[in-house]
Amino acid sequence: MGFVPYDIKGRGDADDYGKEVIINGIKIKSGDLVFGDINGVVIIPSELIDDVITHAIEKVTKESNAKRELRRGKSARDVWNKYRVF
């Protein structure tokens, strides 16, 4: 699982693989999940991946249900009281 940064060919060299690294005080080890986009990067330690994914799915489900109820005309206050998400 993962990607190879082919676009850096000739501009960067790997000196190790699968080794723990520390960036700005954050320890990243093999097996950790790394997500990054234009807004930043998040590191999920391997031992927390299942819990984080479970909570993320629960939140997305609540958000989807809240949106559906708002579109059907429920008040924002009622939706907030029920789901506590927006």
Summary of the structure (lengths in Angstrom):
residues: 86
radius of gyration: 19.5
end to end distance: 33.1
largest distance: 57.7
contacts: 138
relative contact order: 0.08
helix: 43%
strand: 19%
